Amino acid sequence: MKFSFVIFAGLAALLTGLSADAVTPVPAGGALMPASAFLPEKPGFTSWRVLAQVELVKQNSKLLPTFASTVAALDGKVIRVQGFMMPLDIGDKQRRFLLVAAPPHCTFCLPAGPDAMIEVRAKSDVRYGFDAVSLSGKLQVLKDDPAGLYYRLVDAVVAQ
């Protein structure tokens, strides 16, 4: 539990502690990471390139995500997505974790920006491993998440 708090507290501090002037603009292509770092596209799976179609817009004193219509249309829909697991708790089986577009290189470092990670809430345990995992679940597009996340996958199960 302490590990998950540290990650989310760090992410929240990072995202809320920046002024609009200090934020690096999102590249025209969307993602905050190079396209070469993404997994190869898989037919029938939602692409990280699609999820990267988000722009930060200053509203009052906050920077909030504004999603492309293709992304907004996925809200509440069941999707399949592939990525790498970043556990939020100790143990080889996880029910709540981050799915990220690129393999993590450090236990305490986030490998990508919020446009390339999804908070996963699985129906049953998912075994932790270093290889990519494929999941299916209902996508929630988050417009003002306190932790600064853009996406959540609920009722997730391992997909083929």
C-alpha positions, 0 to 999 in steps of 0.5 A: 500500500505504501508503494502505491501511495508513493507512486500516486503522490509523486505523480499528483505532485508532479502534475499539480505542482507545475505552472502552465509556463513550466509545462513542455507542450505535447508534441503535435503527434500526441504522445510524450514518448517517441513512437519507437518505444511503443509496442507493435500494433495488434489488430483489434487492440486500441493503440497507444497512439490513439490514446496519446491524442490528448492536449493539456488546456489551462482552466482556471489554475489547473491544466486539464486534458482535452481528448480528441473525439476518437478518444472521447468516443472510447469512454465507457466502451470495452476495449482491448489494450496491450502494455507492461505492468507496473505493480502498485502493491507487493506480490506476484498477483495484482488486481490494481496496477498501472499498464504502461506503453513502454517497459519500465526501466526502474521500479520507482520511475514512471516510463511515460506520461499520463497519456501512455498509462492506464490505471487497471482494476482487474476482476481477478488476479493478474500475474506480474511479469516483465513481458507485455500483457494484453487486457480487455475491460471498460475504459474510463476517460478521466477528465479531472482525476486527482492523481493526474491520470487520464485513463482507467480500465475497469473489470479488466481480464487477460485478453488473447 
